[in-house]
Amino acid sequence: IVKLLLNKDANINAQGGNFNTALQAASYNGHKQIVKLLLDRGANINAQGGK
């Protein structure tokens, strides 16, 4: 699903929800493959926020 959304030009750094960004959520939940995919696609590693 993540690949599909990114291929449809979803905003990789969109903010919202409990973790602020998809990268933060994937990292927190231990989804290593998704973290790698997001980083490879240019996710902002310095994003801050979330609950």
C-alpha positions, 0 to 999 in steps of 0.5 A: 500500500505504501508503494502504491501511494508513493507511486501516486505522488502521495506527500511522503512528508504529510503530517497528522495523526499520533506520529506526525509523519509516516516515517515516525509511525513506521519507525515506532512500530518496527516496520523496517522495510517501510522505513527503508522505502520512505528514506529511499524516497526522500522522507524528512528524517528531521521532522518533529511533532506528533503526540 
